[in-house]
Amino acid sequence: MRNEKVQKLVMTGVFAALSYVVFTFLQIKITLPGGDATSIHLGNAVCVLGALILGGLYGGIGGALGMTIGDIFDPVYVVYAPKTFLLKLCIGLITGLIAHKCGKITHISDKKKIFQWTLFAAIGGLAFNMVADPLVGYFYKLLILGKPAADITLAWNIASTSINAVLSTIVAVAVYMALRPALQKAGLFFKIGKTEEAK
């Protein structure tokens, strides 16, 4: 049990590093009026993938840490670091809840059911972000930058967050389904949550 916790902590660090790299170096940044910016990136896909593999808490922390560090090192995004940490953690928690509490994806072997629950979980976590990110971002900008900047960037943020959600869902589900057998062979497949029989 202790060995598994150590492995999960190490993997959380790996997902944090991966989400930082993907978010920072593989993003398409779109500069907006007023010196603000939004971006198309797959950082959220790493967060979802972490939640599918490690569970909502560990996966969410990994994704949230990586993208928050990315914000801290970017002069345009640095003011959004607290918002990023909270929202990305929530993506992981929601994805993990659906995948592991509802779908019990690590306790079933039917590939069709695993795919369905993985897809539902990714959609759930990213749909939350698709709604929450622009809304929270709007009020965050309203307090920090003033109303004109918030109004100007809202439509752009809705568009980029929606594109990110669709791309991240496709990538996270495809990568999880491909990685799952390899993780099982490597002994890095964690049984998350309890089965009904174990309760």
Secondary structure, 3 states (H helix, E strand, C coil): CHHHHHHHHHHHHHHHHHHHHHHHHCCEEEECHHHCEEEECCHHHHHHHHHHHHCHHHHHHHHHHHHHHHHHCCCCCHHHHHHHHHHHHHHHHHHHHHHHHHCCCCCCCCHHHHHHHHHHHHHHHHHHHHHHHHHHHHHHHHHHCCHHHHHHHHHHHHHHHHHHHHHHHHHHHHHHHHHHHHHHHHCCCCCCCCCHHHC
